[in-house]
Amino acid sequence: MIREQEDIIIQTVCRILIPFMQVYGLYVLAHGHGSPGGGFQGGCIFAASFILMPIAYDLNKVKRRFAEKRTILLCSLGVFIYAGIGWLCLLLGGNFLDYGTLSAILPVDPVMARYYGIAAIETGVQITVMAVMVSIFINLVTGGSHEEEMQKTHD
Amino acid sequence: MKKLLGVAIAIAALMVLLQGVEDLPPWGDPDQPASLHVSPRYIEKGLAETGVPNMVTAVLADYRGYDTLFETAVIFTAGVAVLMLLRRVAP
């Protein structure tokens, strides 16, 4: 996209790197409980792998995975998961975002229910951050047209 | 003349702010009000109350859940704002 011709070295390195980045993004999310990490950081790492893809290949590769409609849906889905868990706690008789009450529908005690509630909202945060980062990147880099403008030597 | 006035106002504001800094407790003082209010509760009971070994996550997602919810909403709003400003659909 930013070069006039494709580079086999960059493409190969990215092809090796991107799966590991995605696994690492999920690792950071899953380890938000025990070590530094969480939804914001994990989402950024996950989004970085999708931003690396158009840099190495072309934008269509990402657009095939992130149809615009789906990206916007994912943006709101994360916030929906977060707020939905808050409302679920409310419906189960606790305060808003009082995860302890989730033990009524989960087979665990209230303290572990808080643990799983936090894991669920972190997942929501990760989805929103990832989708927003990708959406902003695609919009900025194409000037809002979502079409690649530079001509390529081969495709 | 205008420039000099601006510099004078900036220096006056600096003096006022520095006077405020004098009253702050020493850096890292364990007896300062900020360390005595809710921090001991988070440190002592965080694991028992939330089941999360990471104190930062316990505060971020549990004790300050509202804050993080609207942080996420802010990121969502940023994404929607960029979309509204930049997205051009071909006619």
gemmi code that builds the backbone of each chain (N, CA, C; Angstrom):
import gemmi

chains = {
    "A": [
        ("MET", (0.820, -1.198, 0.000), (0.000, 0.000, 0.000), (0.859, 1.253, 0.000)),
        ("ILE", (1.899, 1.253, 0.832), (2.744, 2.425, 0.870), (3.968, 2.269, -0.006)),
        ("ARG", (4.157, 1.064, -0.588), (5.260, 0.880, -1.514), (4.679, 0.682, -2.894)),
        ("GLU", (5.547, 0.774, -3.858), (5.051, 0.551, -5.203), (5.128, -0.902, -5.598)),
        ("GLN", (6.015, -1.644, -4.973), (6.036, -3.064, -5.290), (6.138, -3.877, -4.016)),
        ("GLU", (5.781, -5.126, -4.133), (5.721, -5.967, -2.955), (7.109, -6.478, -2.623)),
        ("ASP", (7.296, -6.731, -1.333), (8.600, -7.144, -0.841), (8.474, -8.520, -0.207)),
        ("ILE", (9.189, -9.486, -0.777), (9.038, -10.884, -0.326), (9.517, -11.052, 1.110)),
        ("ILE", (10.545, -10.257, 1.502), (11.080, -10.404, 2.865), (10.044, -9.947, 3.892)),
        ("ILE", (9.490, -8.751, 3.644), (8.497, -8.228, 4.579), (7.287, -9.151, 4.644)),
        ("GLN", (6.874, -9.628, 3.469), (5.694, -10.485, 3.456), (5.923, -11.777, 4.231)),
        ("THR", (7.118, -12.376, 4.050), (7.389, -13.635, 4.739), (7.483, -13.423, 6.240)),
        ("VAL", (8.182, -12.353, 6.645), (8.309, -12.085, 8.081), (6.932, -11.853, 8.693)),
        ("CYS", (6.090, -11.105, 7.975), (4.759, -10.833, 8.508), (3.938, -12.099, 8.601)),
        ("ARG", (4.095, -12.971, 7.591), (3.309, -14.196, 7.621), (3.687, -15.047, 8.824)),
        ("ILE", (4.986, -15.022, 9.202), (5.405, -15.778, 10.383), (4.970, -15.052, 11.655)),
        ("LEU", (5.051, -13.716, 11.633), (4.868, -12.930, 12.854), (3.404, -12.818, 13.265)),
        ("ILE", (2.511, -12.661, 12.269), (1.126, -12.303, 12.594), (0.428, -13.344, 13.486)),
        ("PRO", (0.555, -14.660, 13.202), (-0.106, -15.614, 14.108), (0.398, -15.514, 15.537)),
        ("PHE", (1.705, -15.302, 15.700), (2.243, -15.192, 17.051), (1.735, -13.933, 17.752)),
        ("MET", (1.611, -12.845, 16.985), (1.067, -11.621, 17.580), (-0.356, -11.844, 18.057)),
        ("GLN", (-1.138, -12.575, 17.269), (-2.526, -12.791, 17.656), (-2.621, -13.682, 18.885)),
        ("VAL", (-1.771, -14.729, 18.915), (-1.768, -15.588, 20.102), (-1.320, -14.787, 21.316)),
        ("TYR", (-0.326, -13.906, 21.118), (0.162, -13.099, 22.239), (-0.914, -12.128, 22.714)),
        ("GLY", (-1.687, -11.584, 21.765), (-2.783, -10.699, 22.162), (-3.794, -11.427, 23.039)),
        ("LEU", (-4.101, -12.679, 22.667), (-5.034, -13.455, 23.493), (-4.395, -13.827, 24.825)),
        ("TYR", (-3.080, -14.079, 24.805), (-2.361, -14.399, 26.047), (-2.428, -13.232, 27.028)),
        ("VAL", (-2.201, -12.013, 26.495), (-2.240, -10.834, 27.353), (-3.632, -10.659, 27.944)),
        ("LEU", (-4.656, -10.961, 27.133), (-6.031, -10.879, 27.643), (-6.251, -11.907, 28.741)),
        ("ALA", (-5.831, -13.163, 28.473), (-6.112, -14.238, 29.416), (-5.300, -14.077, 30.695)),
        ("HIS", (-4.126, -13.441, 30.599), (-3.290, -13.277, 31.774), (-3.488, -11.932, 32.452)),
        ("GLY", (-4.549, -11.198, 32.050), (-4.815, -9.926, 32.712), (-5.054, -10.093, 34.198)),
        ("HIS", (-5.416, -11.308, 34.624), (-5.703, -11.517, 36.038), (-4.442, -11.681, 36.869)),
        ("GLY", (-3.440, -12.346, 36.306), (-2.284, -12.699, 37.109), (-1.078, -11.822, 36.891)),
        ("SER", (-1.043, -11.145, 35.756), (0.140, -10.351, 35.431), (-0.329, -9.102, 34.700)),
        ("PRO", (0.569, -8.141, 34.455), (0.133, -6.960, 33.713), (-0.505, -7.353, 32.385)),
        ("GLY", (-1.615, -6.749, 32.083), (-2.310, -7.074, 30.839), (-3.776, -6.745, 30.978)),
        ("GLY", (-4.546, -7.186, 30.026), (-5.974, -6.922, 30.069), (-6.499, -6.591, 28.693)),
        ("GLY", (-7.740, -6.149, 28.667), (-8.409, -5.952, 27.398), (-7.809, -4.854, 26.543)),
        ("PHE", (-7.410, -3.738, 27.157), (-6.910, -2.614, 26.366), (-5.599, -2.981, 25.667)),
        ("GLN", (-4.672, -3.550, 26.462), (-3.379, -3.896, 25.882), (-3.513, -5.029, 24.869)),
        ("GLY", (-4.273, -6.075, 25.272), (-4.448, -7.209, 24.374), (-5.120, -6.804, 23.077)),
        ("GLY", (-6.119, -5.913, 23.188), (-6.808, -5.453, 21.984), (-5.878, -4.710, 21.054)),
        ("CYS", (-4.981, -3.895, 21.639), (-4.045, -3.147, 20.797), (-3.086, -4.093, 20.076)),
        ("ILE", (-2.597, -5.116, 20.793), (-1.678, -6.063, 20.147), (-2.402, -6.803, 19.036)),
        ("PHE", (-3.643, -7.209, 19.324), (-4.424, -7.944, 18.328), (-4.672, -7.071, 17.102)),
        ("ALA", (-5.000, -5.795, 17.343), (-5.255, -4.892, 16.222), (-3.972, -4.649, 15.432)),
        ("ALA", (-2.823, -4.615, 16.135), (-1.554, -4.371, 15.442), (-1.286, -5.449, 14.404)),
        ("SER", (-1.709, -6.693, 14.715), (-1.486, -7.758, 13.729), (-2.308, -7.509, 12.471)),
        ("PHE", (-3.508, -6.938, 12.648), (-4.332, -6.655, 11.471), (-3.881, -5.386, 10.754)),
        ("ILE", (-3.135, -4.524, 11.471), (-2.598, -3.326, 10.822), (-1.330, -3.678, 10.048)),
        ("LEU", (-0.601, -4.700, 10.560), (0.611, -5.146, 9.861), (0.270, -5.762, 8.510)),
        ("MET", (-0.911, -6.365, 8.448), (-1.300, -7.090, 7.229), (-1.390, -6.177, 6.001)),
        ("PRO", (-2.103, -5.059, 6.058), (-2.126, -4.187, 4.880), (-0.787, -3.523, 4.589)),
        ("ILE", (0.073, -3.390, 5.615), (1.384, -2.811, 5.354), (2.215, -3.778, 4.515)),
        ("ALA", (2.113, -5.069, 4.825), (2.915, -6.052, 4.107), (2.256, -6.493, 2.811)),
        ("TYR", (0.946, -6.690, 2.843), (0.237, -7.170, 1.648), (-0.564, -6.006, 1.068)),
        ("ASP", (-1.868, -6.171, 0.995), (-2.681, -5.039, 0.570), (-3.948, -4.989, 1.407)),
        ("LEU", (-4.679, -3.924, 1.217), (-5.813, -3.663, 2.093), (-6.921, -4.693, 1.924)),
        ("ASN", (-7.020, -5.255, 0.711), (-8.123, -6.189, 0.476), (-8.033, -7.407, 1.388)),
        ("LYS", (-6.780, -7.761, 1.747), (-6.591, -8.913, 2.617), (-7.260, -8.698, 3.970)),
        ("VAL", (-7.174, -7.454, 4.451), (-7.814, -7.152, 5.729), (-9.316, -6.951, 5.538)),
        ("LYS", (-9.681, -6.320, 4.412), (-11.108, -6.052, 4.204), (-11.902, -7.336, 4.038)),
        ("ARG", (-11.216, -8.395, 3.534), (-11.919, -9.674, 3.460), (-12.249, -10.199, 4.848)),
        ("ARG", (-11.341, -9.944, 5.803), (-11.584, -10.420, 7.168), (-12.454, -9.463, 7.949)),
        ("PHE", (-12.337, -8.173, 7.651), (-13.092, -7.164, 8.383), (-13.994, -6.417, 7.414)),
        ("ALA", (-15.100, -7.007, 7.068), (-16.095, -6.251, 6.314), (-16.519, -5.068, 7.181)),
        ("GLU", (-16.815, -3.932, 6.509), (-17.052, -2.713, 7.281), (-18.190, -2.888, 8.280)),
        ("LYS", (-19.253, -3.538, 7.798), (-20.409, -3.736, 8.666), (-20.017, -4.534, 9.900)),
        ("ARG", (-19.196, -5.581, 9.667), (-18.821, -6.444, 10.779), (-17.936, -5.696, 11.768)),
        ("THR", (-17.060, -4.826, 11.260), (-16.192, -4.066, 12.157), (-17.010, -3.176, 13.077)),
        ("ILE", (-17.985, -2.462, 12.495), (-18.805, -1.575, 13.320), (-19.605, -2.393, 14.328)),
        ("LEU", (-20.063, -3.568, 13.870), (-20.820, -4.443, 14.771), (-19.933, -4.872, 15.944)),
        ("LEU", (-18.664, -5.220, 15.643), (-17.749, -5.652, 16.708), (-17.464, -4.511, 17.668)),
        ("CYS", (-17.329, -3.265, 17.126), (-17.094, -2.095, 17.985), (-18.164, -2.028, 19.065)),
        ("SER", (-19.423, -2.150, 18.644), (-20.492, -1.997, 19.627), (-20.704, -3.278, 20.426)),
        ("LEU", (-20.319, -4.421, 19.850), (-20.519, -5.681, 20.574), (-19.736, -5.697, 21.888)),
        ("GLY", (-18.496, -5.182, 21.859), (-17.683, -5.186, 23.072), (-18.316, -4.370, 24.175)),
        ("VAL", (-18.751, -3.141, 23.831), (-19.419, -2.304, 24.831), (-20.699, -2.982, 25.300)),
        ("PHE", (-21.386, -3.666, 24.356), (-22.632, -4.345, 24.709), (-22.366, -5.468, 25.710)),
        ("ILE", (-21.268, -6.238, 25.482), (-20.944, -7.318, 26.431), (-20.703, -6.735, 27.815)),
        ("TYR", (-19.919, -5.648, 27.851), (-19.581, -5.026, 29.139), (-20.841, -4.547, 29.847)),
        ("ALA", (-21.624, -3.707, 29.154), (-22.821, -3.157, 29.786), (-23.842, -4.255, 30.042)),
        ("GLY", (-23.876, -5.278, 29.152), (-24.826, -6.371, 29.328), (-24.550, -7.144, 30.595)),
        ("ILE", (-23.266, -7.368, 30.901), (-22.931, -8.066, 32.150), (-23.347, -7.224, 33.331)),
        ("GLY", (-23.143, -5.884, 33.207), (-23.599, -4.996, 34.277), (-25.097, -5.134, 34.503)),
        ("TRP", (-25.864, -5.139, 33.411), (-27.314, -5.246, 33.549), (-27.722, -6.623, 34.057)),
        ("LEU", (-26.968, -7.661, 33.660), (-27.265, -9.011, 34.135), (-27.143, -9.060, 35.652)),
        ("CYS", (-26.084, -8.415, 36.181), (-25.919, -8.360, 37.631), (-27.110, -7.648, 38.262)),
        ("LEU", (-27.570, -6.584, 37.588), (-28.711, -5.831, 38.098), (-29.954, -6.718, 38.152)),
        ("LEU", (-30.153, -7.510, 37.061), (-31.339, -8.375, 36.993), (-31.286, -9.474, 38.039)),
        ("LEU", (-30.042, -9.922, 38.387), (-29.908, -11.000, 39.362), (-29.986, -10.486, 40.794)),
        ("GLY", (-30.243, -9.202, 40.965), (-30.506, -8.695, 42.301), (-29.357, -7.966, 42.960)),
        ("GLY", (-28.279, -7.686, 42.236), (-27.167, -6.963, 42.835), (-27.102, -5.536, 42.323)),
        ("ASN", (-25.961, -4.911, 42.570), (-25.739, -3.589, 41.994), (-25.266, -3.728, 40.555)),
        ("PHE", (-25.232, -2.600, 39.828), (-24.686, -2.598, 38.467), (-23.221, -2.987, 38.532)),
        ("LEU", (-22.825, -3.980, 37.731), (-21.450, -4.488, 37.682), (-21.004, -5.142, 38.986)),
        ("ASP", (-21.946, -5.633, 39.788), (-21.603, -6.377, 41.006), (-21.526, -7.855, 40.634)),
        ("TYR", (-20.311, -8.273, 40.157), (-20.196, -9.600, 39.531), (-20.520, -10.740, 40.487)),
        ("GLY", (-20.487, -10.491, 41.810), (-20.722, -11.560, 42.769), (-22.060, -12.238, 42.548)),
        ("THR", (-23.054, -11.475, 42.084), (-24.389, -12.055, 41.902), (-24.436, -13.025, 40.734)),
        ("LEU", (-23.393, -13.021, 39.892), (-23.382, -13.958, 38.761), (-23.297, -15.405, 39.239)),
        ("SER", (-22.954, -15.629, 40.523), (-22.855, -17.001, 41.029), (-24.211, -17.690, 40.982)),
        ("ALA", (-25.300, -16.905, 40.839), (-26.622, -17.523, 40.741), (-26.770, -18.325, 39.457)),
        ("ILE", (-26.082, -17.901, 38.383), (-26.213, -18.639, 37.117), (-24.940, -19.385, 36.764)),
        ("LEU", (-23.837, -19.144, 37.481), (-22.597, -19.885, 37.241), (-22.403, -20.886, 38.379)),
        ("PRO", (-21.831, -22.055, 38.077), (-21.679, -23.060, 39.142), (-20.457, -22.802, 40.016)),
        ("VAL", (-20.266, -21.564, 40.482), (-19.109, -21.235, 41.323), (-19.575, -20.345, 42.473)),
        ("ASP", (-18.690, -20.148, 43.449), (-19.045, -19.275, 44.573), (-18.884, -17.809, 44.165)),
        ("PRO", (-19.439, -16.875, 44.942), (-19.451, -15.462, 44.520), (-18.077, -14.887, 44.208)),
        ("VAL", (-17.024, -15.281, 44.971), (-15.706, -14.705, 44.710), (-15.197, -15.135, 43.337)),
        ("MET", (-15.378, -16.429, 43.013), (-14.932, -16.879, 41.689), (-15.833, -16.318, 40.594)),
        ("ALA", (-17.095, -16.052, 40.939), (-17.985, -15.426, 39.957), (-17.468, -14.041, 39.579)),
        ("ARG", (-16.890, -13.320, 40.552), (-16.286, -12.019, 40.240), (-15.134, -12.202, 39.268)),
        ("TYR", (-14.343, -13.270, 39.524), (-13.201, -13.578, 38.643), (-13.688, -13.752, 37.203)),
        ("TYR", (-14.741, -14.565, 37.019), (-15.211, -14.825, 35.664), (-15.910, -13.604, 35.084)),
        ("GLY", (-16.582, -12.828, 35.928), (-17.201, -11.600, 35.438), (-16.161, -10.645, 34.880)),
        ("ILE", (-15.029, -10.519, 35.618), (-13.959, -9.641, 35.144), (-13.385, -10.165, 33.829)),
        ("ALA", (-13.218, -11.500, 33.749), (-12.703, -12.064, 32.495), (-13.627, -11.735, 31.337)),
        ("ALA", (-14.949, -11.796, 31.572), (-15.908, -11.546, 30.500), (-15.866, -10.089, 30.051)),
        ("ILE", (-15.807, -9.160, 31.013), (-15.800, -7.755, 30.589), (-14.479, -7.403, 29.901)),
        ("GLU", (-13.380, -8.038, 30.331), (-12.104, -7.786, 29.646), (-12.180, -8.238, 28.195)),
        ("THR", (-12.892, -9.364, 27.975), (-13.075, -9.823, 26.600), (-13.845, -8.785, 25.790)),
        ("GLY", (-14.885, -8.210, 26.409), (-15.636, -7.160, 25.723), (-14.759, -5.975, 25.372)),
        ("VAL", (-13.912, -5.566, 26.340), (-13.004, -4.446, 26.091), (-12.072, -4.769, 24.932)),
        ("GLN", (-11.553, -6.000, 24.926), (-10.623, -6.396, 23.868), (-11.285, -6.310, 22.501)),
        ("ILE", (-12.530, -6.803, 22.400), (-13.224, -6.791, 21.103), (-13.399, -5.350, 20.632)),
        ("THR", (-13.851, -4.463, 21.533), (-14.074, -3.069, 21.127), (-12.777, -2.406, 20.697)),
        ("VAL", (-11.722, -2.543, 21.525), (-10.458, -1.880, 21.215), (-9.917, -2.376, 19.872)),
        ("MET", (-9.987, -3.697, 19.669), (-9.446, -4.264, 18.436), (-10.206, -3.732, 17.220)),
        ("ALA", (-11.537, -3.769, 17.295), (-12.330, -3.345, 16.142), (-12.175, -1.852, 15.870)),
        ("VAL", (-12.100, -1.040, 16.946), (-11.977, 0.405, 16.746), (-10.629, 0.744, 16.127)),
        ("MET", (-9.560, 0.068, 16.610), (-8.231, 0.335, 16.056), (-8.198, 0.022, 14.561)),
        ("VAL", (-8.732, -1.137, 14.198), (-8.713, -1.524, 12.783), (-9.557, -0.557, 11.961)),
        ("SER", (-10.714, -0.190, 12.514), (-11.617, 0.718, 11.794), (-10.962, 2.076, 11.578)),
        ("ILE", (-10.333, 2.618, 12.634), (-9.680, 3.921, 12.515), (-8.537, 3.839, 11.510)),
        ("PHE", (-7.768, 2.739, 11.574), (-6.636, 2.606, 10.648), (-7.111, 2.597, 9.201)),
        ("ILE", (-8.118, 1.779, 8.921), (-8.584, 1.680, 7.526), (-9.137, 3.024, 7.058)),
        ("ASN", (-9.867, 3.710, 7.939), (-10.440, 5.000, 7.551), (-9.358, 6.043, 7.290)),
        ("LEU", (-8.346, 6.067, 8.183), (-7.310, 7.091, 8.032), (-6.470, 6.838, 6.791)),
        ("VAL", (-6.141, 5.566, 6.557), (-5.146, 5.270, 5.536), (-5.745, 5.394, 4.135)),
        ("THR", (-7.079, 5.246, 4.034), (-7.701, 5.396, 2.722), (-8.428, 6.725, 2.584)),
        ("GLY", (-8.354, 7.579, 3.598), (-9.076, 8.842, 3.548), (-10.577, 8.656, 3.551)),
        ("GLY", (-11.036, 7.536, 4.066), (-12.468, 7.321, 4.204), (-13.117, 6.614, 3.039)),
        ("SER", (-12.349, 6.340, 1.960), (-12.993, 5.714, 0.807), (-12.974, 4.189, 0.900)),
        ("HIS", (-12.119, 3.651, 1.776), (-11.951, 2.205, 1.932), (-11.465, 1.550, 0.640)),
        ("GLU", (-10.852, 2.332, -0.236), (-10.298, 1.760, -1.464), (-8.823, 2.117, -1.524)),
        ("GLU", (-8.018, 1.177, -1.989), (-6.604, 1.468, -2.157), (-6.403, 2.317, -3.403)),
        ("GLU", (-5.572, 3.356, -3.262), (-5.435, 4.259, -4.399), (-4.184, 4.009, -5.209)),
        ("MET", (-3.086, 3.626, -4.504), (-1.833, 3.475, -5.239), (-1.886, 2.241, -6.144)),
        ("GLN", (-1.305, 2.399, -7.335), (-1.299, 1.276, -8.253), (-0.175, 0.327, -7.912)),
        ("LYS", (-0.415, -0.934, -8.122), (0.603, -1.925, -7.803), (1.211, -2.462, -9.090)),
        ("THR", (2.447, -2.944, -8.959), (3.100, -3.478, -10.139), (2.534, -4.834, -10.504)),
        ("HIS", (2.211, -5.624, -9.488), (1.537, -6.893, -9.776), (0.659, -7.237, -8.586)),
        ("ASP", (-0.302, -8.075, -8.825), (-1.200, -8.399, -7.723), (-1.667, -9.844, -7.833)),
    ],
    "B": [
        ("MET", (4.467, 44.596, 23.599), (3.721, 44.925, 24.813), (2.801, 43.758, 25.201)),
        ("LYS", (2.068, 43.259, 24.204), (1.153, 42.141, 24.475), (1.924, 40.918, 24.951)),
        ("LYS", (3.102, 40.700, 24.316), (3.926, 39.558, 24.673), (4.383, 39.656, 26.126)),
        ("LEU", (4.827, 40.870, 26.512), (5.297, 41.075, 27.883), (4.178, 40.795, 28.870)),
        ("LEU", (2.974, 41.253, 28.524), (1.826, 41.023, 29.405), (1.586, 39.524, 29.581)),
        ("GLY", (1.687, 38.791, 28.446), (1.495, 37.344, 28.516), (2.520, 36.683, 29.411)),
        ("VAL", (3.786, 37.105, 29.271), (4.839, 36.524, 30.108), (4.568, 36.828, 31.575)),
        ("ALA", (4.140, 38.071, 31.863), (3.862, 38.439, 33.249), (2.736, 37.579, 33.814)),
        ("ILE", (1.678, 37.372, 33.028), (0.555, 36.549, 33.514), (1.026, 35.119, 33.753)),
        ("ALA", (1.872, 34.583, 32.829), (2.363, 33.216, 32.989), (3.187, 33.085, 34.262)),
        ("ILE", (4.050, 34.070, 34.520), (4.889, 33.993, 35.724), (4.025, 34.089, 36.977)),
        ("ALA", (3.003, 34.952, 36.942), (2.115, 35.072, 38.093), (1.400, 33.753, 38.347)),
        ("ALA", (0.905, 33.118, 37.262), (0.221, 31.831, 37.423), (1.174, 30.778, 37.960)),
        ("LEU", (2.439, 30.804, 37.511), (3.443, 29.854, 37.998), (3.638, 30.020, 39.497)),
        ("MET", (3.704, 31.289, 39.944), (3.898, 31.548, 41.372), (2.739, 30.963, 42.182)),
        ("VAL", (1.511, 31.187, 41.694), (0.335, 30.665, 42.409), (0.404, 29.149, 42.497)),
        ("LEU", (0.762, 28.509, 41.367), (0.804, 27.040, 41.348), (1.903, 26.516, 42.271)),
        ("LEU", (3.073, 27.186, 42.255), (4.170, 26.730, 43.108), (3.796, 26.841, 44.574)),
        ("GLN", (3.027, 27.877, 44.908), (2.586, 28.019, 46.296), (1.689, 26.846, 46.694)),
        ("GLY", (0.875, 26.378, 45.720), (0.033, 25.224, 46.002), (0.852, 23.958, 46.186)),
        ("VAL", (1.908, 23.814, 45.400), (2.743, 22.607, 45.483), (3.387, 22.479, 46.859)),
        ("GLU", (3.670, 23.626, 47.500), (4.331, 23.605, 48.810), (3.539, 22.804, 49.838)),
        ("ASP", (2.202, 22.828, 49.715), (1.369, 22.178, 50.716), (1.191, 20.693, 50.467)),
        ("LEU", (1.657, 20.166, 49.314), (1.479, 18.748, 49.031), (2.338, 17.918, 49.977)),
        ("PRO", (1.868, 16.719, 50.336), (2.690, 15.848, 51.178), (3.922, 15.387, 50.411)),
        ("PRO", (4.979, 14.973, 51.136), (6.208, 14.535, 50.455), (5.937, 13.338, 49.540)),
        ("TRP", (6.743, 13.218, 48.509), (6.571, 12.144, 47.521), (6.821, 10.783, 48.164)),
        ("GLY", (5.863, 9.853, 48.035), (6.049, 8.511, 48.557), (5.810, 8.384, 50.043)),
        ("ASP", (5.262, 9.413, 50.685), (5.017, 9.370, 52.125), (3.883, 8.381, 52.423)),
        ("PRO", (4.111, 7.335, 53.231), (3.032, 6.368, 53.478), (1.897, 6.931, 54.322)),
        ("ASP", (2.099, 8.065, 54.984), (1.053, 8.632, 55.835), (0.245, 9.709, 55.138)),
        ("GLN", (0.481, 9.916, 53.815), (-0.278, 10.961, 53.139), (-1.721, 10.495, 52.915)),
        ("PRO", (-2.653, 11.450, 52.817), (-4.070, 11.079, 52.718), (-4.362, 10.110, 51.573)),
        ("ALA", (-3.673, 10.257, 50.440), (-3.970, 9.399, 49.297), (-3.658, 7.939, 49.608)),
        ("SER", (-2.687, 7.685, 50.488), (-2.318, 6.309, 50.806), (-3.166, 5.738, 51.935)),
        ("LEU", (-3.943, 6.581, 52.610), (-4.679, 6.102, 53.774), (-6.154, 5.891, 53.492)),
        ("HIS", (-6.645, 6.346, 52.352), (-8.097, 6.324, 52.128), (-8.578, 4.934, 51.702)),
        ("VAL", (-8.456, 4.573, 50.411), (-8.955, 3.274, 49.961), (-7.839, 2.303, 49.618)),
        ("SER", (-6.615, 2.795, 49.478), (-5.527, 1.905, 49.063), (-5.335, 0.717, 49.997)),
        ("PRO", (-5.327, 0.912, 51.338), (-5.130, -0.264, 52.213), (-6.183, -1.329, 51.994)),
        ("ARG", (-7.428, -0.908, 51.771), (-8.504, -1.869, 51.528), (-8.217, -2.685, 50.265)),
        ("TYR", (-7.804, -1.994, 49.184), (-7.499, -2.692, 47.941), (-6.370, -3.682, 48.146)),
        ("ILE", (-5.326, -3.247, 48.883), (-4.142, -4.091, 49.033), (-4.439, -5.278, 49.933)),
        ("GLU", (-5.169, -5.042, 51.025), (-5.360, -6.113, 52.006), (-6.474, -7.077, 51.602)),
        ("LYS", (-7.563, -6.559, 51.033), (-8.724, -7.417, 50.801), (-8.996, -7.696, 49.329)),
        ("GLY", (-8.160, -7.133, 48.453), (-8.431, -7.281, 47.034), (-8.572, -8.720, 46.587)),
        ("LEU", (-7.625, -9.563, 46.977), (-7.647, -10.967, 46.540), (-8.843, -11.702, 47.149)),
        ("ALA", (-9.096, -11.453, 48.433), (-10.186, -12.173, 49.093), (-11.537, -11.773, 48.526)),
        ("GLU", (-11.683, -10.517, 48.135), (-13.004, -10.054, 47.702), (-13.268, -10.307, 46.228)),
        ("THR", (-12.219, -10.293, 45.399), (-12.454, -10.418, 43.964), (-11.926, -11.721, 43.380)),
        ("GLY", (-11.040, -12.418, 44.076), (-10.476, -13.641, 43.541), (-9.461, -13.404, 42.447)),
        ("VAL", (-9.039, -12.152, 42.271), (-8.086, -11.821, 41.205), (-6.736, -11.502, 41.839)),
        ("PRO", (-5.698, -12.267, 41.484), (-4.396, -12.015, 42.110), (-3.750, -10.702, 41.685)),
        ("ASN", (-4.166, -10.154, 40.549), (-3.552, -8.906, 40.073), (-4.340, -7.724, 40.620)),
        ("MET", (-3.665, -6.949, 41.479), (-4.337, -5.841, 42.148), (-4.856, -4.813, 41.152)),
        ("VAL", (-4.064, -4.569, 40.115), (-4.449, -3.552, 39.130), (-5.757, -3.939, 38.443)),
        ("THR", (-5.852, -5.222, 38.040), (-7.081, -5.677, 37.393), (-8.253, -5.611, 38.355)),
        ("ALA", (-8.010, -5.970, 39.638), (-9.090, -5.939, 40.619), (-9.658, -4.528, 40.738)),
        ("VAL", (-8.767, -3.517, 40.802), (-9.247, -2.135, 40.921), (-9.891, -1.688, 39.614)),
        ("LEU", (-9.230, -2.002, 38.496), (-9.687, -1.523, 37.189), (-11.072, -2.053, 36.847)),
        ("ALA", (-11.264, -3.361, 37.012), (-12.482, -3.975, 36.487), (-13.542, -4.198, 37.546)),
        ("ASP", (-13.149, -4.223, 38.823), (-14.149, -4.538, 39.840), (-14.509, -3.317, 40.680)),
        ("TYR", (-13.535, -2.800, 41.433), (-13.849, -1.651, 42.294), (-14.206, -0.428, 41.456)),
        ("ARG", (-13.518, -0.259, 40.321), (-13.778, 0.908, 39.467), (-14.368, 0.465, 38.134)),
        ("GLY", (-15.375, -0.413, 38.226), (-15.955, -0.967, 37.005), (-16.624, 0.072, 36.126)),
        ("TYR", (-17.298, 1.028, 36.756), (-17.953, 2.092, 35.994), (-16.954, 2.826, 35.111)),
        ("ASP", (-15.820, 3.163, 35.743), (-14.777, 3.916, 35.051), (-14.359, 3.206, 33.772)),
        ("THR", (-14.103, 1.895, 33.907), (-13.627, 1.137, 32.752), (-14.720, 0.987, 31.706)),
        ("LEU", (-15.984, 0.862, 32.165), (-17.094, 0.768, 31.211), (-17.118, 1.998, 30.311)),
        ("PHE", (-16.972, 3.174, 30.930), (-17.078, 4.377, 30.101), (-15.779, 4.683, 29.378)),
        ("GLU", (-14.655, 4.149, 29.875), (-13.428, 4.202, 29.071), (-13.642, 3.467, 27.747)),
        ("THR", (-14.257, 2.281, 27.864), (-14.557, 1.517, 26.651), (-15.520, 2.287, 25.762)),
        ("ALA", (-16.503, 2.946, 26.394), (-17.459, 3.733, 25.617), (-16.765, 4.890, 24.902)),
        ("VAL", (-15.736, 5.466, 25.575), (-14.991, 6.561, 24.945), (-14.267, 6.060, 23.694)),
        ("ILE", (-13.649, 4.869, 23.799), (-12.950, 4.313, 22.631), (-13.941, 4.052, 21.513)),
        ("PHE", (-15.109, 3.510, 21.871), (-16.162, 3.265, 20.878), (-16.575, 4.579, 20.212)),
        ("THR", (-16.732, 5.627, 21.045), (-17.118, 6.935, 20.496), (-16.054, 7.472, 19.548)),
        ("ALA", (-14.773, 7.259, 19.913), (-13.690, 7.715, 19.037), (-13.782, 7.033, 17.680)),
        ("GLY", (-14.023, 5.719, 17.709), (-14.152, 4.985, 16.448), (-15.304, 5.500, 15.618)),
        ("VAL", (-16.458, 5.743, 16.261), (-17.627, 6.228, 15.526), (-17.369, 7.635, 14.993)),
        ("ALA", (-16.662, 8.463, 15.795), (-16.393, 9.835, 15.354), (-15.508, 9.833, 14.113)),
        ("VAL", (-14.445, 8.999, 14.119), (-13.582, 8.913, 12.932), (-14.379, 8.446, 11.727)),
        ("LEU", (-15.262, 7.478, 11.971), (-16.099, 6.968, 10.891), (-16.979, 8.078, 10.315)),
        ("MET", (-17.577, 8.870, 11.200), (-18.477, 9.935, 10.744), (-17.726, 11.016, 9.983)),
        ("LEU", (-16.496, 11.324, 10.460), (-15.760, 12.426, 9.846), (-15.157, 12.028, 8.510)),
        ("LEU", (-14.640, 10.808, 8.420), (-13.828, 10.458, 7.258), (-14.544, 9.621, 6.217)),
        ("ARG", (-15.495, 8.798, 6.633), (-16.050, 7.822, 5.708), (-16.798, 8.516, 4.573)),
        ("ARG", (-16.351, 8.207, 3.360), (-17.048, 8.722, 2.174), (-17.548, 7.529, 1.381)),
        ("VAL", (-18.824, 7.441, 1.199), (-19.382, 6.343, 0.411), (-19.531, 6.830, -1.023)),
        ("ALA", (-18.955, 6.058, -1.941), (-19.041, 6.466, -3.349), (-20.500, 6.485, -3.804)),
        ("PRO", (-20.921, 7.541, -4.495), (-22.322, 7.650, -4.902), (-22.668, 6.640, -6.007)),
    ],
}
model = gemmi.Model(1)
for chain_id, residues in chains.items():
    chain = gemmi.Chain(chain_id)
    for i, (resn, *xyz) in enumerate(residues, 1):
        res = gemmi.Residue()
        res.name, res.seqid = resn, gemmi.SeqId(i, " ")
        for name, pos in zip(("N", "CA", "C"), xyz):
            atom = gemmi.Atom()
            atom.name, atom.element = name, gemmi.Element(name[0])
            atom.pos, atom.b_iso = gemmi.Position(*pos), 0.0
            res.add_atom(atom)
        chain.add_residue(res)
    model.add_chain(chain)
structure = gemmi.Structure()
structure.add_model(model)
structure.setup_entities()
